[in-house]
Amino acid sequence: MDTLQAMRVFVEVVERGSLSAAAASLDISRAMATRQLEGLERWLGTRLLQRSTRRLSLTDAGLEALPRCRQLVELAEDARQAAGARQQQVRGLLRISASMSFAQLHLAAAAADFLTAHPQTQIELLASEHPVNLVEDRIDLALRISNQLDPALIARRLSVCRSVLCAAPAYLAGRPAPERPEQLAEHVCLGHARFGSEEWRLRRAGQEQRVPLVGPPRLRSNEATVLLQGALAGAGIALLPTYLAGPALAAGQLQRLLPGWEPEELGIHAVYTSRRHQPLLLRRFVDFLAERFDPERPYWDQA
């Protein structure tokens, strides 16, 4: 038995959800995939998957073995790529998913620079506020701004997303700006439809305070750019990422509130499956983004 190939089959079965899909991905027969998986279970001396007519599920032993098998498969792929990297050219199509605001403001320019440096590549950038299924939607790379990621996916932290509470001078005219988090209850707050729609988490000196939003927000949206425009128009106080609100803050169009209190920081991650359609292209683009976005002080926070 080729143990490494058997581990590839195991990892693919978990990620694809079926033996047939894994076999098709690896270009082998379903019978061969079954033999490889059974051989791996014999070699390990334990059952990795519970099989039924409708679905496959990991056993406790499978849950423990999966990250180790994935790591060995990735190390083997890394070694293969490193050995042949000088003979390879970066080429092909990369399908990327990201939030609309980050895609428009930062990822589009990054993609353009990468395409200029690698003329035999193409990028399809899908901007959406809904998380996509990387396998079903044939996405090679997703940028996720979150601290809660799918453990079944591979994630590389690229940078940090900081946020700020802010409002336009027009909104603050004639009313006192909040000096303590609990005073936000006296103000009109704009809310994201999916994230932090019921409360905001603020931190100071290592202490976290949860600030409930009193009543439904007067303006709510699933897209941060809409909340930015609402804040600029004087509709109320918004919690916005600095990568989006930075220019308006620098220009005085928005005023930062409660400067001693910091909203929760989120990680900006490159997320992908272990199945790589174009391994060299994916790796080079992720490395490119990691160099472009500083891990702790991205360029949009340096102004």
Secondary structure in CASP SS format (residue, H / E / C, confidence):
PFRMAT SS
TARGET T0000
AUTHOR 0000-0000-0000
METHOD secondary structure of the structure
MODEL  1
M C 1.00
D C 1.00
T H 1.00
L H 1.00
Q H 1.00
A H 1.00
M H 1.00
R H 1.00
V H 1.00
F H 1.00
V H 1.00
E H 1.00
V H 1.00
V H 1.00
E H 1.00
R H 1.00
G C 1.00
S C 1.00
L H 1.00
S H 1.00
A H 1.00
A H 1.00
A H 1.00
A H 1.00
S H 1.00
L H 1.00
D C 1.00
I C 1.00
S C 1.00
R H 1.00
A H 1.00
M H 1.00
A H 1.00
T H 1.00
R H 1.00
Q H 1.00
L H 1.00
E H 1.00
G H 1.00
L H 1.00
E H 1.00
R H 1.00
W H 1.00
L H 1.00
G C 1.00
T C 1.00
R C 1.00
L C 1.00
L E 1.00
Q E 1.00
R E 1.00
S C 1.00
T C 1.00
R C 1.00
R C 1.00
L E 1.00
S E 1.00
L E 1.00
T C 1.00
D H 1.00
A H 1.00
G H 1.00
L H 1.00
E H 1.00
A H 1.00
L H 1.00
P H 1.00
R H 1.00
C H 1.00
R H 1.00
Q H 1.00
L H 1.00
V H 1.00
E H 1.00
L H 1.00
A H 1.00
E H 1.00
D H 1.00
A H 1.00
R H 1.00
Q H 1.00
A H 1.00
A H 1.00
G H 1.00
A H 1.00
R H 1.00
Q H 1.00
Q C 1.00
Q C 1.00
V C 1.00
R C 1.00
G E 1.00
L E 1.00
L E 1.00
R E 1.00
I E 1.00
S E 1.00
A E 1.00
S C 1.00
M H 1.00
S H 1.00
F H 1.00
A H 1.00
Q H 1.00
L H 1.00
H H 1.00
L H 1.00
A H 1.00
A H 1.00
A H 1.00
A H 1.00
A H 1.00
D H 1.00
F H 1.00
L H 1.00
T H 1.00
A H 1.00
H C 1.00
P C 1.00
Q C 1.00
T E 1.00
Q E 1.00
I E 1.00
E E 1.00
L E 1.00
L E 1.00
A E 1.00
S C 1.00
E C 1.00
H C 1.00
P C 1.00
V C 1.00
N C 1.00
L C 1.00
V C 1.00
E C 1.00
D C 1.00
R C 1.00
I C 1.00
D C 1.00
L E 1.00
A E 1.00
L E 1.00
R E 1.00
I E 1.00
S C 1.00
N C 1.00
Q C 1.00
L C 1.00
D C 1.00
P C 1.00
A C 1.00
L C 1.00
I E 1.00
A E 1.00
R E 1.00
R E 1.00
L E 1.00
S E 1.00
V E 1.00
C E 1.00
R C 1.00
S E 1.00
V E 1.00
L E 1.00
C E 1.00
A E 1.00
A C 1.00
P H 1.00
A H 1.00
Y H 1.00
L H 1.00
A C 1.00
G C 1.00
R C 1.00
P C 1.00
A C 1.00
P C 1.00
E C 1.00
R C 1.00
P H 1.00
E H 1.00
Q H 1.00
L H 1.00
A H 1.00
E H 1.00
H C 1.00
V C 1.00
C E 1.00
L E 1.00
G E 1.00
H E 1.00
A C 1.00
R C 1.00
F C 1.00
G C 1.00
S C 1.00
E C 1.00
E E 1.00
W E 1.00
R E 1.00
L E 1.00
R E 1.00
R E 1.00
A C 1.00
G C 1.00
Q E 1.00
E E 1.00
Q E 1.00
R E 1.00
V E 1.00
P E 1.00
L C 1.00
V C 1.00
G C 1.00
P C 1.00
P C 1.00
R C 1.00
L E 1.00
R E 1.00
S E 1.00
N C 1.00
E C 1.00
A H 1.00
T H 1.00
V H 1.00
L H 1.00
L H 1.00
Q H 1.00
G H 1.00
A H 1.00
L H 1.00
A C 1.00
G C 1.00
A C 1.00
G C 1.00
I E 1.00
A E 1.00
L E 1.00
L E 1.00
P E 1.00
T H 1.00
Y H 1.00
L H 1.00
A H 1.00
G H 1.00
P H 1.00
A H 1.00
L H 1.00
A H 1.00
A C 1.00
G C 1.00
Q C 1.00
L C 1.00
Q E 1.00
R E 1.00
L C 1.00
L C 1.00
P C 1.00
G C 1.00
W C 1.00
E E 1.00
P E 1.00
E C 1.00
E C 1.00
L E 1.00
G E 1.00
I E 1.00
H E 1.00
A E 1.00
V E 1.00
Y E 1.00
T C 1.00
S C 1.00
R C 1.00
R C 1.00
H C 1.00
Q C 1.00
P H 1.00
L H 1.00
L H 1.00
L H 1.00
R H 1.00
R H 1.00
F H 1.00
V H 1.00
D H 1.00
F H 1.00
L H 1.00
A H 1.00
E H 1.00
R H 1.00
F C 1.00
D C 1.00
P C 1.00
E C 1.00
R C 1.00
P C 1.00
Y H 1.00
W H 1.00
D H 1.00
Q C 1.00
A C 1.00
END
